[in-house]
Amino acid sequence: MEPRDRTALHFIARFRMVTRPQLRQALFAGLSETVAKRSIDRLLAAGCVGAERVSKTGYQVLWCTSRGRDHLVGQGASAADLFPARGPAAAKDFRHTERIVDVAITFLERGWREDAMLPAWALQRSLGARVRAIPDLLVLDRGIESRAPAAIAVEVDLGSEALTVFVPKLQLLAALACRIPRGVKLCPPRPDDYTAPA
């Protein structure tokens, strides 16, 4: 497996499910379709990713398999950062998951690092029930001497949530984003930092 293949596999594993066009945009921009195809074909042949077409003529969706996760862990990746799956996201979550990856790619294209982005599944795994609202994507910038740290809590809504649910969740996420830059680490929140939406 080539280094480019491992980079692609890690990206797929981090974001749960990625379409072929998204992978090409994120990691193969400026390269020929042949380069992307060969990389994906090697990952498929090695059993590191699974693939399915959205429809008979639609684009391909990719996910990391358990074998892919084991390969990355063997190369030094943290298992906590990887999401092995048995198939694409469920139909009810498919478009939402796809849009979250679109947002992550937008951050990548603007110079943010992949490891600065924590998808909801990773936050749920690390924070569990200690937080009442989990963003779809948390983007962290540790800052440098001339720039303060920042935390951006991203919530992707496809127009399916009522404002009575969505607005309180945004308020909780704003509290989370304001608290994190104090140490720029995912520390357990204080009980008084969050309240459940009514």
C-alpha positions in Angstrom: 0.0 0.0 0.0 1.4 3.4 -1.0 1.5 6.4 1.4 -1.3 8.1 -0.6 -3.5 5.0 -0.1 -3.0 5.2 3.7 -3.8 8.9 3.7 -7.0 8.2 1.8 -7.9 5.3 4.1 -7.4 7.4 7.2 -9.6 10.2 5.7 -12.4 7.7 5.0 -12.0 6.1 8.5 -12.1 9.4 10.2 -15.3 10.7 8.6 -17.3 7.4 8.7 -18.3 7.4 5.0 -17.0 9.3 2.0 -18.1 9.5 -1.6 -15.6 8.9 -4.3 -16.1 12.6 -5.6 -15.5 13.8 -2.0 -12.3 11.8 -1.7 -11.1 13.1 -5.0 -11.8 16.7 -4.0 -10.2 16.3 -0.6 -7.0 14.4 -1.5 -6.6 14.1 -5.2 -7.3 17.6 -6.4 -5.2 18.5 -9.4 -4.4 14.8 -10.1 -5.9 12.7 -12.8 -8.9 10.5 -12.1 -6.7 7.5 -12.9 -4.5 8.3 -9.8 -7.5 8.4 -7.6 -9.0 5.2 -9.1 -5.8 3.2 -8.7 -5.6 4.2 -5.1 -9.2 3.3 -4.3 -8.8 0.1 -6.3 -5.8 -0.9 -4.2 -7.7 -0.2 -1.0 -10.7 -2.3 -2.2 -8.4 -5.2 -3.3 -6.7 -5.2 0.1 -10.1 -5.3 1.9 -9.4 -2.1 3.7 -12.5 -0.3 2.4 -15.9 -1.3 1.3 -17.8 0.3 -1.5 -21.4 0.6 -2.8 -23.0 2.6 -5.5 -25.7 5.0 -4.4 -27.9 3.8 -7.2 -27.1 1.7 -10.3 -25.7 4.6 -12.1 -24.8 6.8 -9.1 -21.5 7.6 -7.5 -19.6 5.2 -5.2 -19.6 5.5 -1.4 -16.6 4.2 0.6 -16.2 3.2 4.2 -13.3 1.8 6.2 -13.6 -1.9 7.1 -12.2 -3.6 10.3 -9.2 -4.7 8.2 -8.6 -1.1 7.2 -8.8 0.0 10.8 -6.4 -2.7 11.8 -3.9 -1.7 9.1 -4.0 1.9 10.1 -3.5 1.0 13.8 -0.6 -1.2 12.8 0.9 1.9 11.1 0.6 3.9 14.3 -2.8 5.5 14.0 -5.0 5.7 17.1 -8.0 3.4 17.0 -10.0 6.1 18.8 -9.7 8.3 15.7 -11.1 5.6 13.3 -14.6 4.5 12.5 -14.8 1.0 10.9 -18.1 0.2 9.4 -20.0 -2.6 7.6 -21.6 -0.4 5.1 -22.6 3.2 4.3 -24.6 5.3 6.8 -28.2 4.3 7.2 -30.6 5.9 4.6 -32.0 8.3 7.2 -28.5 9.6 8.0 -26.9 9.3 4.6 -27.3 12.9 3.3 -26.5 14.4 6.7 -23.3 12.4 6.9 -22.4 13.4 3.3 -22.9 17.1 4.1 -20.7 16.9 7.2 -17.9 15.6 5.0 -18.5 18.5 2.6 -18.0 20.9 5.5 -14.8 19.1 6.6 -13.5 19.3 3.0 -14.2 23.1 3.0 -12.1 23.5 6.1 -9.3 21.4 4.6 -9.4 23.6 1.5 -8.9 26.6 3.7 -5.8 25.2 5.3 -7.2 23.4 8.4 -5.6 20.1 9.3 -7.7 16.9 9.2 -6.6 16.1 12.8 -8.1 19.4 13.9 -11.5 18.2 13.0 -13.5 15.9 15.3 -16.7 14.4 13.9 -19.7 13.8 16.1 -19.1 10.1 16.5 -15.6 10.8 17.9 -16.9 13.4 20.3 -19.6 11.0 21.5 -17.0 8.4 22.1 -14.8 10.7 24.2 -17.4 12.8 26.0 -20.4 10.4 26.1 -23.2 11.6 28.3 -21.2 14.4 29.9 -22.4 16.9 27.3 -26.0 17.5 26.3 -25.3 18.7 22.8 -22.7 17.3 20.4 -21.8 19.2 17.2 -21.7 17.4 13.9 -18.1 18.6 13.6 -15.8 20.3 16.1 -12.9 22.2 14.5 -10.0 23.2 16.9 -7.2 25.6 16.3 -4.6 25.4 19.2 -3.4 28.9 18.2 0.1 30.2 18.1 1.9 33.0 19.9 0.3 35.6 17.7 -3.1 34.0 17.4 -5.5 32.9 20.1 -6.9 29.3 20.1 -10.3 28.8 18.6 -13.1 26.2 18.6 -15.8 26.1 15.9 -18.8 23.9 16.6 -20.5 23.1 13.3 -24.1 21.9 13.2 -25.4 20.7 9.8 -29.2 21.0 9.4 -30.9 19.8 6.3 -34.1 21.7 7.3 -35.6 18.8 9.2 -35.3 20.1 12.8 -37.8 22.4 14.3 -36.4 25.8 15.5 -37.6 24.9 19.0 -35.1 22.1 19.0 -32.4 23.6 16.8 -31.9 27.0 18.5 -31.4 25.5 22.1 -28.9 23.1 20.6 -27.0 25.9 19.0 -26.9 27.7 22.4 -25.4 24.6 24.0 -22.9 24.3 21.2 -21.9 27.9 21.6 -21.2 27.3 25.3 -19.1 24.2 24.4 -17.1 26.2 21.8 -16.5 29.0 24.2 -15.3 26.7 26.9 -12.9 24.5 24.9 -10.3 27.3 23.9 -9.4 27.7 27.6 -7.3 24.6 27.3 -8.0 23.5 23.7 -8.6 19.9 24.9 -11.7 17.8 25.3 -12.0 18.0 29.0 -15.2 17.1 30.8 -17.5 20.1 31.0 -18.6 21.5 34.4 -22.2 20.6 35.2 -23.2 24.3 35.3 -21.9 24.8 31.7 -24.8 23.0 30.1 -28.5 22.6 30.5 -30.7 20.3 28.6 -33.0 21.9 26.0 -36.6 22.3 27.1 
